Amino acid sequence: MDKALKNTHLDEKSDSVPITEHTKISFIRDAVGAALTVELSAVEDKQLLCLDAHASQGLCGLQWKQKNGCSVHCILADQYDAQSIRHRAEASGMHVSDWSLDTCHVTGQLPIRVQEKSELHLCTFSLQTVLHEEPFGFVFLHPKQNLSQYTDALFTSIRHNALICIQHHDMASQCIRSPHLIERQFQAYVLKTEYCREMAMRILIGDLARCASRHQRGIKVMFVVDIKDHMLAVVRVTKNNQSALSGLRECRHVIHCLICEERSALPYVHTPIESPYSMLPCDCNSTNPGKTAVLLGPMWMGELVDIPYTRKIIKTLEDDLTSHQKPLNSGLLELLRTLVIEGICPGPEELSKVEKTELICGNPTEDGDSELKNGTVPCDQSAETVAIGLVSPSNNRSSIHGQSCETVSNNTINSDIQTGVDCKIPDYDVLNPDAGTSNSCDKDGNRVQRKRDEEHAENYSLNEAGSSEKKSKLEGGGNVTDTADKDLVEYKPMPLFYYGIHNKRLPKFPKLHRFVECMQRSGYRASRTHFDSTAIRTDANLRQLTEVIQKYNQTN
């Protein structure tokens, strides 16, 4: 018995896992906790019924309960690690009660007993049984093996407007190494491509949408996060036939060229597509013999990020930093800000607004020039939080950490969220989020960047004020949608997939943030992507992308 306790001891088990794995999982855990905080701000129930599925050591459930107290009714479900969960809960001052299952119980018939502030429930039955037992309002599912064996049970009893957070491990590499495994588990054909990380995410969400439609439910993707070999998808479930059908129609095939790796989404039709090769922007089929393309999928073709909701997540994480509730790696905030840029994917319209405002913008003051020469910007001039839509520029702005903004590079990363111009987003390494940033910038670039910061903030404030009359509410349900009390801004759909630049062998290729600006000046939408630090997301095809590079080489 002592040997069994020693093998399941928390500290020894934690030491057996590499520290890098802990760092990536902590990113996921913080993002899920912020999503729960946003959900609690809109919930009408006295206690939101939450499930930490495959709780392992119960870290997520304990964090939810310690932070939110009586606002959540937390249930930890794990068949194999009950002793470790109890040990950690007792060390944290929590009382663990057994969650018993009643075979005569009807789902949602009787109200659940109110859970105390320092109380947790532990269920050691199979996860499918727990998911059938109660209509949960918040579920965090991080299975250790196959996800597809839980999806049917997940959507059987889930409540309307519930939020589901799904973490999956090593799926992108499975698409490369074991495509037959993906075909068996998710009923989707995959191939090694340069955009395999996003393809894996879309296949996962597409499987969720198809499974939800079988239970008269639809899904809406709130945001996704891809951190190396860990993926997190946060979706909202709506219970009606129309949303189920619309979600099912978002699952389509992609035609992929085997020669140049061009790709295009096929339309959702019930008739055969005549000349499917004409859907591709390339002419590889006419210049090469045989069949030069394959059909990938089906996969999710809808949006991957809800911008207003993601801004609320960023705001929640920043509030946690200021209140010092828990240590938080700033790399997660930078990753989510990059996700907002990626969702907007700014184009020539945003760039033209910036150029027009620069024509009427006055010269910086002498004090401002001296500050720019020193490489710093005063906090009252920064558009760090304004650019991502968290506060109004008319308010007295201050730094998130209560300190002055340290470098121009940190300011430019956040101030270009709305337009994406000169966006110096670092090459993200989740284990070293500060890697890839640079403080080097010439004086003229600093002066222009400061003008852009101020004008971007003003333009964003006007856009937000002009859309204050647009509201949206979901019918029924206990929860309120994330945009019900938030001004809405119309955004164009995000371009599908991204282009990997590092394997194109292009001559005299500029730095990636400069190339994004070149694409925008050429009339295309473009941005960096958090899926790949050396890739670009744009609505241009590969031929147009090459033409922009050639034009850049001729002018420089």
VEXDREN-2710 file (C-alpha; in Angstrom, 1 decimal):
% VEXDREN-2710
k/r/px/py/pz
1/MET/0.0/0.0/0.0
2/ASP/2.8/2.4/0.9
3/LYS/4.5/1.6/-2.5
4/ALA/1.2/2.4/-4.3
5/LEU/0.9/5.7/-2.5
6/LYS/4.5/6.5/-3.3
7/ASN/4.0/5.8/-7.0
8/THR/1.0/8.1/-7.2
9/HIS/2.5/10.9/-5.1
10/LEU/2.0/14.2/-6.7
11/ASP/5.5/15.6/-6.5
12/GLU/7.2/12.5/-7.8
13/LYS/4.7/12.1/-10.6
14/SER/5.2/15.8/-11.5
15/ASP/8.9/15.4/-11.5
16/SER/8.7/12.6/-14.0
17/VAL/7.1/14.9/-16.6
18/PRO/9.5/17.2/-18.5
19/ILE/9.2/20.9/-17.5
20/THR/8.5/21.9/-21.1
21/GLU/5.4/19.8/-21.0
22/HIS/4.2/21.5/-17.8
23/THR/4.7/24.9/-19.5
24/LYS/2.6/24.1/-22.5
25/ILE/-0.1/22.5/-20.4
26/SER/-0.1/25.6/-18.1
27/PHE/-0.8/27.7/-21.1
28/ILE/-3.9/25.6/-21.9
29/ARG/-5.0/25.6/-18.3
30/ASP/-4.8/29.4/-18.0
31/ALA/-6.7/29.9/-21.2
32/VAL/-9.5/27.5/-20.1
33/GLY/-9.7/29.3/-16.7
34/ALA/-10.1/32.6/-18.4
35/ALA/-12.9/31.2/-20.6
36/LEU/-14.7/30.0/-17.4
37/THR/-14.3/33.5/-15.9
38/VAL/-15.9/35.1/-19.0
39/GLU/-18.7/32.5/-18.9
40/LEU/-19.5/33.1/-15.3
41/SER/-19.8/36.9/-16.0
42/ALA/-22.8/36.1/-18.3
43/VAL/-24.4/33.1/-16.5
44/GLU/-27.7/33.4/-14.8
45/ASP/-27.5/30.2/-12.7
46/LYS/-26.5/30.3/-9.0
47/GLN/-23.8/27.7/-9.7
48/LEU/-22.5/26.8/-13.1
49/LEU/-22.1/23.0/-13.4
50/CYS/-18.5/22.4/-14.5
51/LEU/-16.8/19.1/-15.4
52/ASP/-13.1/18.5/-15.5
53/ALA/-13.0/15.3/-17.5
54/HIS/-10.0/13.1/-17.2
55/ALA/-8.9/15.3/-14.3
56/SER/-5.6/13.5/-13.8
57/GLN/-4.4/15.4/-10.6
58/GLY/-7.3/17.8/-10.6
59/LEU/-5.3/20.9/-11.3
60/CYS/-7.9/22.6/-13.4
61/GLY/-10.8/21.9/-11.1
62/LEU/-8.9/23.1/-8.1
63/GLN/-8.0/26.3/-9.8
64/TRP/-11.6/26.9/-10.8
65/LYS/-12.8/26.4/-7.3
66/GLN/-10.1/28.5/-5.6
67/LYS/-10.7/31.4/-7.9
68/ASN/-14.5/31.3/-8.3
69/GLY/-15.7/29.7/-5.1
70/CYS/-19.4/29.1/-4.8
71/SER/-20.0/30.4/-8.4
72/VAL/-19.1/27.0/-9.8
73/HIS/-20.2/23.4/-9.0
74/CYS/-17.1/21.5/-9.9
75/ILE/-17.0/17.8/-10.6
76/LEU/-13.7/15.9/-11.3
77/ALA/-14.0/12.8/-13.3
78/ASP/-11.1/10.3/-13.4
79/GLN/-11.1/6.5/-13.0
80/TYR/-7.4/5.9/-12.4
81/ASP/-5.9/8.8/-10.4
82/ALA/-8.4/9.3/-7.5
83/GLN/-5.7/9.1/-4.8
84/SER/-3.6/11.8/-6.4
85/ILE/-6.7/14.1/-6.7
86/ARG/-7.6/13.6/-3.1
87/HIS/-4.0/14.2/-2.0
88/ARG/-3.8/17.5/-3.9
89/ALA/-7.2/18.7/-2.8
90/GLU/-6.4/18.0/0.9
91/ALA/-3.1/19.9/0.5
92/SER/-5.0/22.8/-0.9
93/GLY/-7.6/22.9/1.9
94/MET/-10.4/21.4/-0.2
95/HIS/-12.9/18.7/0.9
96/VAL/-13.5/16.0/-1.7
97/SER/-16.9/14.2/-1.8
98/ASP/-17.8/11.2/-3.8
99/TRP/-20.2/11.8/-6.7
100/SER/-22.6/8.9/-6.8
101/LEU/-24.5/7.8/-9.8
102/ASP/-28.2/6.9/-9.7
103/THR/-29.5/4.5/-12.3
104/CYS/-33.0/5.8/-11.9
105/HIS/-32.0/9.4/-12.3
106/VAL/-33.4/11.3/-15.2
107/THR/-31.0/13.9/-16.7
108/GLY/-31.9/17.4/-15.6
109/GLN/-35.0/16.3/-13.6
110/LEU/-33.8/17.1/-10.0
111/PRO/-31.8/20.2/-9.0
112/ILE/-28.3/19.5/-7.9
113/ARG/-27.3/20.1/-4.3
114/VAL/-25.5/23.4/-3.9
115/GLN/-21.8/22.9/-3.5
116/GLU/-19.9/24.5/-0.7
117/LYS/-17.0/27.0/-1.3
118/SER/-14.3/24.5/-0.3
119/GLU/-16.0/21.4/-1.6
120/LEU/-15.3/19.3/-4.7
121/HIS/-17.0/16.2/-6.1
122/LEU/-15.0/13.3/-7.5
123/CYS/-16.5/10.7/-9.8
124/THR/-14.5/7.5/-10.5
125/PHE/-16.9/6.0/-13.1
126/SER/-16.4/6.0/-16.8
127/LEU/-16.4/9.4/-18.5
128/GLN/-19.2/8.4/-20.9
129/THR/-21.5/7.6/-17.9
130/VAL/-20.7/11.0/-16.2
131/LEU/-21.4/12.9/-19.4
132/HIS/-24.8/11.2/-19.7
133/GLU/-25.7/11.9/-16.1
134/GLU/-26.0/15.7/-16.0
135/PRO/-26.4/18.6/-18.4
136/PHE/-23.1/20.4/-17.8
137/GLY/-22.7/24.1/-18.7
138/PHE/-18.9/24.0/-18.9
139/VAL/-16.7/21.0/-19.9
140/PHE/-13.0/20.7/-20.1
141/LEU/-12.1/17.5/-21.9
142/HIS/-8.5/16.5/-22.3
143/PRO/-8.5/12.7/-23.1
144/LYS/-5.4/10.7/-22.7
145/GLN/-6.2/8.6/-25.8
146/ASN/-8.8/8.7/-28.5
147/LEU/-11.1/11.7/-28.5
148/SER/-13.7/10.3/-30.8
149/GLN/-14.9/7.7/-28.2
150/TYR/-16.2/10.6/-26.0
151/THR/-17.8/13.0/-28.5
152/ASP/-21.2/11.2/-28.8
153/ALA/-21.6/11.1/-25.0
154/LEU/-20.4/14.7/-24.9
155/PHE/-23.2/16.1/-27.0
156/THR/-26.0/13.8/-25.7
157/SER/-26.9/15.8/-22.6
158/ILE/-24.9/19.0/-22.9
159/ARG/-27.1/22.1/-22.1
160/HIS/-27.9/24.9/-24.5
161/ASN/-25.3/27.6/-24.8
162/ALA/-22.7/25.4/-22.9
163/LEU/-19.0/25.9/-23.5
164/ILE/-16.8/23.0/-24.3
165/CYS/-13.0/23.2/-24.1
166/ILE/-11.2/20.3/-25.8
167/GLN/-7.5/19.7/-25.6
168/HIS/-5.9/17.2/-28.0
169/HIS/-2.3/16.1/-28.0
170/ASP/0.0/15.4/-31.0
171/MET/-2.7/15.4/-33.7
172/ALA/-0.7/17.4/-36.3
173/SER/2.1/14.8/-36.2
174/GLN/-0.5/12.0/-36.5
175/CYS/-1.7/13.6/-39.7
176/ILE/1.8/13.2/-41.1
177/ARG/2.9/9.9/-39.6
178/SER/-0.5/8.0/-39.4
179/PRO/-3.0/9.4/-41.8
180/HIS/-5.0/6.1/-41.6
181/LEU/-5.4/6.6/-37.9
182/ILE/-6.9/10.0/-38.5
183/GLU/-9.2/8.5/-41.2
184/ARG/-10.4/5.8/-38.8
185/GLN/-11.0/8.2/-35.8
186/PHE/-12.3/11.3/-37.6
187/GLN/-13.5/10.0/-41.0
188/ALA/-11.3/12.5/-42.8
189/TYR/-8.5/11.9/-45.4
190/VAL/-5.3/13.8/-44.6
191/LEU/-1.9/14.3/-46.3
192/LYS/1.4/15.8/-45.3
193/THR/1.0/19.5/-46.2
194/GLU/2.7/22.8/-45.2
195/TYR/-0.5/23.8/-43.4
196/CYS/-1.0/20.5/-41.5
197/ARG/-1.3/22.2/-38.1
198/GLU/-4.3/24.2/-39.1
199/MET/-5.7/21.2/-41.1
200/ALA/-5.5/19.1/-37.9
201/MET/-7.4/21.8/-36.0
202/ARG/-10.1/22.0/-38.6
203/ILE/-10.5/18.3/-38.8
204/LEU/-11.0/18.1/-35.1
205/ILE/-13.6/20.8/-35.1
206/GLY/-15.3/19.3/-38.2
207/ASP/-15.7/16.0/-36.3
208/LEU/-17.3/17.9/-33.4
209/ALA/-19.7/19.7/-35.7
210/ARG/-20.8/16.4/-37.4
211/CYS/-21.2/14.7/-34.1
212/ALA/-23.2/17.6/-32.7
213/SER/-25.6/17.7/-35.6
214/ARG/-26.6/14.1/-34.9
215/HIS/-27.9/15.3/-31.6
216/GLN/-29.7/18.4/-33.0
217/ARG/-27.0/20.7/-31.8
218/GLY/-24.7/23.1/-33.5
219/ILE/-21.3/24.6/-32.6
220/LYS/-19.7/28.0/-32.8
221/VAL/-15.9/28.2/-32.5
222/MET/-14.9/30.9/-29.9
223/PHE/-11.1/30.6/-30.3
224/VAL/-8.4/28.0/-30.9
225/VAL/-4.8/27.8/-29.6
226/ASP/-2.1/25.7/-31.1
227/ILE/1.1/25.4/-28.9
228/LYS/3.6/23.1/-30.6
229/ASP/2.0/19.6/-30.2
230/HIS/-0.9/20.7/-28.0
231/MET/-4.2/22.0/-29.4
232/LEU/-7.1/23.7/-27.6
233/ALA/-10.5/24.3/-29.2
234/VAL/-13.1/26.3/-27.3
235/VAL/-16.6/25.9/-28.9
236/ARG/-20.1/27.0/-27.8
237/VAL/-23.0/24.5/-28.2
238/THR/-26.4/25.7/-29.4
239/LYS/-29.4/23.4/-29.3
240/ASN/-31.6/23.8/-32.3
241/ASN/-32.0/22.2/-35.7
242/GLN/-31.0/25.2/-37.8
243/SER/-27.7/25.7/-36.0
244/ALA/-27.1/21.9/-36.4
245/LEU/-27.6/22.1/-40.1
246/SER/-25.6/25.2/-40.6
247/GLY/-22.7/23.7/-38.6
248/LEU/-22.9/20.5/-40.7
249/ARG/-22.7/22.6/-44.0
250/GLU/-19.5/24.2/-42.8
251/CYS/-17.8/20.8/-43.0
252/ARG/-16.5/20.5/-46.6
253/HIS/-13.6/19.0/-48.6
254/VAL/-10.5/20.8/-49.7
255/ILE/-8.9/20.2/-53.1
256/HIS/-5.1/20.2/-52.7
257/CYS/-2.6/20.3/-55.5
258/LEU/0.2/17.8/-55.2
259/ILE/2.6/19.8/-57.3
260/CYS/2.5/23.4/-55.9
261/GLU/0.5/22.8/-52.7
262/GLU/-2.3/25.2/-53.7
263/ARG/-5.6/24.6/-52.0
264/SER/-9.2/25.6/-52.3
265/ALA/-12.4/24.8/-50.4
266/LEU/-15.0/23.0/-52.4
267/PRO/-18.6/24.3/-52.2
268/TYR/-21.3/22.4/-50.2
269/VAL/-23.4/21.0/-53.1
270/HIS/-25.3/17.8/-53.7
271/THR/-24.4/17.6/-57.3
272/PRO/-21.1/16.5/-58.9
273/ILE/-18.6/19.3/-59.4
274/GLU/-17.7/19.7/-63.1
275/SER/-14.0/20.1/-63.7
276/PRO/-12.9/20.3/-60.0
277/TYR/-9.4/21.3/-61.1
278/SER/-10.8/24.6/-62.2
279/MET/-11.3/25.4/-58.5
280/LEU/-7.6/25.6/-58.0
281/PRO/-5.8/28.9/-58.9
282/CYS/-2.9/27.0/-60.5
283/ASP/-2.5/25.3/-63.9
284/CYS/-0.5/22.3/-62.7
285/ASN/-3.1/19.9/-64.1
286/SER/-2.7/21.2/-67.7
287/THR/1.1/21.2/-67.6
288/ASN/1.6/17.8/-65.8
289/PRO/0.3/14.4/-66.7
290/GLY/-2.0/12.3/-64.6
291/LYS/-4.0/13.3/-61.5
292/THR/-2.4/16.2/-59.8
293/ALA/-4.8/16.9/-56.9
294/VAL/-6.5/15.1/-54.0
295/LEU/-9.5/15.8/-51.8
296/LEU/-8.7/16.3/-48.1
297/GLY/-11.2/16.3/-45.4
298/PRO/-14.0/16.9/-44.7
299/MET/-13.0/19.5/-42.3
300/TRP/-14.3/22.7/-40.7
301/MET/-14.4/25.7/-43.1
302/GLY/-15.9/28.2/-40.7
303/GLU/-14.2/30.8/-38.5
304/LEU/-11.5/29.8/-36.0
305/VAL/-11.7/32.8/-33.7
306/ASP/-14.5/35.0/-32.4
307/ILE/-12.7/38.4/-32.0
308/PRO/-14.9/40.0/-29.3
309/TYR/-14.8/36.9/-27.2
310/THR/-11.0/36.6/-27.6
311/ARG/-10.6/40.2/-26.5
312/LYS/-12.6/39.3/-23.3
313/ILE/-10.3/36.5/-22.7
314/ILE/-7.3/38.8/-23.0
315/LYS/-8.9/41.3/-20.7
316/THR/-9.5/38.5/-18.1
317/LEU/-5.9/37.4/-18.2
318/GLU/-4.7/41.0/-17.8
319/ASP/-7.0/41.4/-14.8
320/ASP/-5.4/38.3/-13.3
321/LEU/-2.0/39.9/-13.8
322/THR/-3.0/43.1/-12.1
323/SER/-4.7/41.4/-9.1
324/HIS/-1.8/38.9/-8.7
325/GLN/-4.2/36.0/-8.3
326/LYS/-1.8/33.6/-9.9
327/PRO/1.5/33.7/-11.8
328/LEU/0.9/33.9/-15.6
329/ASN/3.4/33.7/-18.4
330/SER/3.1/36.7/-20.6
331/GLY/3.6/34.5/-23.7
332/LEU/-0.1/33.4/-23.5
333/LEU/-1.2/37.0/-23.8
334/GLU/1.0/37.7/-26.8
335/LEU/-0.2/34.5/-28.4
336/LEU/-3.9/35.5/-28.0
337/ARG/-3.1/39.0/-29.3
338/THR/-1.5/37.4/-32.3
339/LEU/-4.7/35.3/-32.7
340/VAL/-6.8/38.6/-32.8
341/ILE/-4.6/39.9/-35.6
342/GLU/-4.9/36.6/-37.4
343/GLY/-8.7/36.7/-37.1
344/ILE/-8.9/40.3/-38.4
345/CYS/-6.2/39.6/-41.1
346/PRO/-6.1/43.3/-42.1
347/GLY/-6.1/44.4/-45.7
348/PRO/-5.6/47.5/-47.8
349/GLU/-8.6/49.3/-46.3
350/GLU/-6.9/49.5/-42.9
351/LEU/-3.6/50.4/-44.5
352/SER/-5.2/53.3/-46.4
353/LYS/-6.8/54.7/-43.2
354/VAL/-3.4/54.8/-41.6
355/GLU/-1.8/56.6/-44.5
356/LYS/-4.6/59.2/-44.6
357/THR/-4.2/59.9/-40.9
358/GLU/-0.5/60.3/-41.3
359/LEU/-1.0/63.1/-43.8
360/ILE/-2.9/65.2/-41.3
361/CYS/-0.8/64.2/-38.3
362/GLY/1.4/66.9/-36.8
363/ASN/5.0/66.5/-36.0
364/PRO/5.9/64.9/-32.6
365/THR/6.8/67.3/-29.8
366/GLU/10.4/67.8/-28.8
367/ASP/9.7/65.8/-25.7
368/GLY/8.3/63.0/-27.7
369/ASP/11.3/63.1/-30.0
370/SER/13.7/62.8/-27.1
371/GLU/11.7/59.9/-25.8
372/LEU/11.7/58.2/-29.2
373/LYS/15.4/58.6/-29.5
374/ASN/15.9/56.9/-26.1
375/GLY/13.8/54.0/-27.4
376/THR/10.9/54.5/-25.0
377/VAL/7.3/55.7/-25.2
378/PRO/5.4/57.2/-22.3
379/CYS/2.5/55.1/-21.2
380/ASP/-0.2/57.8/-21.8
381/GLN/0.8/57.8/-25.5
382/SER/0.6/54.0/-25.9
383/ALA/-2.2/52.2/-27.7
384/GLU/-1.4/48.8/-26.2
385/THR/-4.8/48.1/-24.8
386/VAL/-6.8/50.3/-27.1
387/ALA/-5.6/48.5/-30.2
388/ILE/-7.1/45.2/-29.1
389/GLY/-10.3/46.8/-28.2
390/LEU/-10.2/46.5/-24.4
391/VAL/-10.5/50.2/-23.3
392/SER/-11.4/53.5/-25.0
393/PRO/-8.6/55.8/-26.0
394/SER/-10.4/58.7/-24.4
395/ASN/-9.8/57.2/-21.0
396/ASN/-6.7/57.7/-19.0
397/ARG/-4.6/54.8/-20.2
398/SER/-1.9/53.2/-18.1
399/SER/0.2/50.1/-18.4
400/ILE/-1.3/46.7/-17.6
401/HIS/1.4/46.0/-15.0
402/GLY/1.1/49.5/-13.5
403/GLN/4.5/50.4/-15.0
404/SER/5.8/52.4/-17.9
405/CYS/6.0/50.8/-21.3
406/GLU/9.6/49.7/-21.7
407/THR/10.4/49.4/-25.3
408/VAL/9.0/50.5/-28.7
409/SER/9.0/46.9/-29.9
410/ASN/6.6/45.9/-27.1
411/ASN/4.4/48.8/-28.0
412/THR/4.3/48.0/-31.7
413/ILE/3.4/44.4/-31.2
414/ASN/0.2/45.5/-29.4
415/SER/-0.6/48.7/-31.2
416/ASP/-0.8/47.1/-34.6
417/ILE/-3.5/44.6/-33.6
418/GLN/-6.2/46.5/-35.6
419/THR/-4.3/47.2/-38.8
420/GLY/-1.4/44.7/-38.8
421/VAL/1.0/47.3/-40.4
422/ASP/4.6/46.9/-39.4
423/CYS/3.5/44.3/-36.9
424/LYS/6.7/43.0/-35.3
425/ILE/5.3/39.8/-33.8
426/PRO/8.0/37.6/-32.4
427/ASP/8.7/34.1/-33.6
428/TYR/6.8/32.4/-30.8
429/ASP/8.4/29.9/-28.6
430/VAL/6.1/29.0/-25.7
431/LEU/9.0/28.1/-23.5
432/ASN/10.7/31.4/-24.2
433/PRO/8.0/34.0/-25.1
434/ASP/10.5/36.9/-25.2
435/ALA/12.6/35.2/-28.0
436/GLY/12.3/36.8/-31.4
437/THR/11.6/40.3/-30.1
438/SER/14.0/43.1/-31.0
439/ASN/14.4/46.7/-29.7
440/SER/16.4/47.8/-32.7
441/CYS/14.6/50.4/-34.8
442/ASP/15.8/53.5/-36.7
443/LYS/14.6/57.0/-35.5
444/ASP/12.4/57.6/-38.5
445/GLY/10.7/54.3/-38.0
446/ASN/10.0/55.1/-34.4
447/ARG/8.5/58.5/-35.3
448/VAL/6.2/57.0/-37.9
449/GLN/5.3/54.1/-35.6
450/ARG/4.3/56.5/-32.9
451/LYS/2.0/58.4/-35.2
452/ARG/0.4/55.2/-36.3
453/ASP/-0.1/54.1/-32.7
454/GLU/-2.0/57.3/-31.9
455/GLU/-4.1/57.3/-35.0
456/HIS/-4.9/53.6/-34.9
457/ALA/-6.3/54.1/-31.4
458/GLU/-8.5/57.0/-32.6
459/ASN/-9.7/55.1/-35.7
460/TYR/-10.6/52.1/-33.6
461/SER/-12.5/54.1/-31.1
462/LEU/-14.6/55.7/-33.9
463/ASN/-15.3/52.3/-35.4
464/GLU/-16.4/50.9/-32.1
465/ALA/-18.6/53.9/-31.4
466/GLY/-20.2/53.7/-34.8
467/SER/-21.3/50.1/-34.2
468/SER/-22.8/50.5/-30.8
469/GLU/-26.3/49.9/-32.0
470/LYS/-25.5/46.4/-33.3
471/LYS/-26.5/43.8/-30.6
472/SER/-27.1/40.1/-30.8
473/LYS/-28.8/37.7/-28.4
474/LEU/-29.3/33.9/-28.6
475/GLU/-32.8/32.6/-28.0
476/GLY/-33.4/30.8/-24.7
477/GLY/-30.8/29.1/-22.6
478/GLY/-29.4/30.0/-19.2
479/ASN/-26.3/31.7/-20.6
480/VAL/-25.9/34.9/-22.5
481/THR/-23.7/35.0/-25.6
482/ASP/-20.3/36.6/-25.4
483/THR/-21.4/39.5/-27.7
484/ALA/-24.8/40.2/-26.1
485/ASP/-23.5/43.2/-24.2
486/LYS/-20.6/44.2/-26.4
487/ASP/-20.5/46.5/-29.4
488/LEU/-19.9/44.5/-32.6
489/VAL/-17.7/45.3/-35.5
490/GLU/-18.1/43.7/-38.9
491/TYR/-15.1/41.6/-39.8
492/LYS/-14.5/39.7/-43.0
493/PRO/-14.0/36.0/-42.8
494/MET/-10.5/34.9/-42.1
495/PRO/-8.6/33.5/-45.2
496/LEU/-8.4/29.7/-45.1
497/PHE/-5.0/28.2/-44.3
498/TYR/-1.6/29.8/-44.5
499/TYR/1.4/29.7/-46.7
500/GLY/4.7/28.4/-45.4
501/ILE/7.5/30.7/-46.5
502/HIS/10.6/28.9/-45.3
503/ASN/10.4/26.1/-47.9
504/LYS/9.6/28.3/-51.0
505/ARG/13.3/29.1/-51.9
506/LEU/12.4/32.6/-52.8
507/PRO/15.2/35.0/-53.6
508/LYS/15.9/38.1/-51.4
509/PHE/12.9/37.4/-49.2
510/PRO/12.2/40.4/-46.9
511/LYS/11.6/40.1/-43.2
512/LEU/8.2/38.6/-42.5
513/HIS/6.6/41.7/-41.0
514/ARG/7.8/43.8/-43.9
515/PHE/6.4/41.2/-46.3
516/VAL/3.0/41.5/-44.6
517/GLU/3.1/45.2/-45.2
518/CYS/4.1/44.6/-48.9
519/MET/1.1/42.3/-49.3
520/GLN/-1.3/44.9/-47.8
521/ARG/0.1/47.6/-50.0
522/SER/-0.5/45.4/-53.0
523/GLY/-4.2/45.1/-52.2
524/TYR/-4.3/41.8/-50.3
525/ARG/-5.2/40.9/-46.8
526/ALA/-2.2/39.5/-44.8
527/SER/-1.1/38.8/-41.3
528/ARG/1.2/36.5/-39.3
529/THR/-0.2/33.3/-37.9
530/HIS/0.2/31.6/-34.5
531/PHE/0.2/28.2/-36.1
532/ASP/3.7/28.7/-37.7
533/SER/6.1/31.5/-37.0
534/THR/7.5/31.3/-40.5
535/ALA/4.2/31.4/-42.3
536/ILE/1.8/34.1/-43.6
537/ARG/-2.0/34.1/-43.8
538/THR/-3.3/35.9/-46.8
539/ASP/-6.2/35.8/-49.3
540/ALA/-3.7/35.9/-52.2
541/ASN/-2.7/32.7/-54.0
542/LEU/0.8/31.4/-54.5
543/ARG/1.3/33.1/-57.9
544/GLN/0.2/36.5/-56.6
545/LEU/2.4/36.0/-53.6
546/THR/5.4/35.4/-55.8
547/GLU/4.6/38.4/-57.9
548/VAL/4.7/40.6/-54.8
549/ILE/8.1/39.3/-53.9
550/GLN/9.4/39.9/-57.4
551/LYS/8.1/43.5/-57.2
552/TYR/9.7/44.0/-53.9
553/ASN/13.1/42.8/-55.2
554/GLN/12.9/45.2/-58.2
555/THR/12.2/48.2/-56.0
556/ASN/14.9/47.4/-53.4
END
